[in-house]
Amino acid sequence: MRGLINKVVSRSLSVAGKWQQQQLRRLNVHEYQGAELMGKHGINVPKGVAVSSIEEVRKAIQEVFPNQSEIVVKSQILAGGRGLGTFKSGLQGGVHIVKSEKVEEIAGKMLGQVLVTKQTGPQGKVVSKVYLCEKLSLTNEMYFAIMLDRQTAGPLIIACKKGGTSIEDLAEKFPDLIIKVPIDVFEGITDEDAAKVVDGLAPKSADKKDCIEQVKKLYKLFCDSDCTLLEINPIAETADNKLVAADAKLNFDDNAAFRQKELFALRDPTQEDPREVAAAKADLNYIGLDGEIGCMVNGAGLAMATMDIIKLHGGTPANFLDVGGNASEGQVVEAFKILTSDDKVKAILVNIFGGIMKCDVIASGIVNAAKQVSLKVPVVVRLEGTNVDQGKRILKESGMALITAEDLDDAAEKAVKALSS
């Protein structure tokens, strides 16, 4: 579903057409969590319950779906494309509609297994929960989303009268079907705005006034919860003429964590890169990439320049790791632990410009880290700025096999060369 958002705003997240890990600067919640939140805001959602064991599956069938002949079984991972995904065990599809007597069998084949989709990358994600939902009689499937749009400097509602798993292809082939309604962030959504959205959805049987109210409730949820994305595919009409959010994806702004404590308590760190989780706990900025040279720098601009010059010399950066301007020795040690936890890292390049950050603190951290983590890869260090002489002396007197560099160009060249040594 996220692919359509990218097409609409013409901003691709891919690099050179290849999948790559992205740092999450937002809270991403599971489908069942989003459905519960929408239900609390008066939005129509299917009846459902999340389960994490076979015992819970049996209990849910007895207590929540006692009279259901068919139930929808949905694997819960923080990635799209589940329906067309494949489990590494061989099971095809992360979403199944099955007879109630088969639910336990299918759920058992999902729980604890790794699901690979077009958005997870080849390593996939572990399914720790499945979401059991009532099977609705859907008569018409549409697409709905709200996102933050730079061009209009506010929320943008996107609607399409056709929805489903092929929404990205549909948007590419028939862009005129995509309706975009910008909302004035100060005025809020008006009845006229909501009516335009409903016209874009073009429901066939649901009452238009009820649909308008549902759109307004979705917008209120978006604003009240500090959403960065609210995407429903499909938003559908049922046989009893209701508009229902049959499947949804919600993201929330990390900057709002201080006022959305209940929401951020829903974070599932098991679905995130464990290195990024460890980095966040140590107050470090880390993004995992796919290269061989681990980078530790202070400052985002310096990090980007370091990554660029590594590429210029024929190497590939394994990460972006910014220790910031006032990192402690302990944070430097933690940074090294994170870098060396990546099996792809064959060399480490430390590039520090000491302004507020002092080179001697970095040097002491490097030496202590090298002793604690038993470094098995070459480390190239370039220091410049505050207390640089003390820092270089600490490195020299440490007795560690560290490679020093005079400038950034020299450091990158030595790091690339170290890969083959």
Sequence and secondary structure as in RCSB ss.txt:
>XXXX:A:sequence
MRGLINKVVSRSLSVAGKWQQQQLRRLNVHEYQGAELMGKHGINVPKGVAVSSIEEVRKAIQEVFPNQSEIVVKS
QILAGGRGLGTFKSGLQGGVHIVKSEKVEEIAGKMLGQVLVTKQTGPQGKVVSKVYLCEKLSLTNEMYFAIMLDR
QTAGPLIIACKKGGTSIEDLAEKFPDLIIKVPIDVFEGITDEDAAKVVDGLAPKSADKKDCIEQVKKLYKLFCDS
DCTLLEINPIAETADNKLVAADAKLNFDDNAAFRQKELFALRDPTQEDPREVAAAKADLNYIGLDGEIGCMVNGA
GLAMATMDIIKLHGGTPANFLDVGGNASEGQVVEAFKILTSDDKVKAILVNIFGGIMKCDVIASGIVNAAKQVSL
KVPVVVRLEGTNVDQGKRILKESGMALITAEDLDDAAEKAVKALSS
>XXXX:A:secstr
 HHHHHHHHT    BTTB       EEE  HHHHHHHHHHTT     EEEESSHHHHHHHHHHT TT SEEEEEE
E SSS  TT EETTS B SEEEEEGGGHHHHHHHHTT EEE TTT TT EE  EEEEEE   EEEEEEEEEEEET
TTTEEEEEEES  STTHHHHHHH GGGEEEEE  TTT   HHHHHHHHHHH  SSS HHHHHHHHHHHHHHHHHT
TEEEEEEEEEEEETTS EEE SEEEEEEGGGTTT HHHHTT  GGGS HHHHHHHHTT EEEE SSSEEEEESSH
HHHHHHHHHHHHTT  B EEEE  SS  HHHHHHHHHHHHT TT  EEEEEEEESSS HHHHHHHHHHHHHHHT 
 S EEEEEEETTHHHHHHHHHHT   EEE SSHHHHHHHHHHHHT 
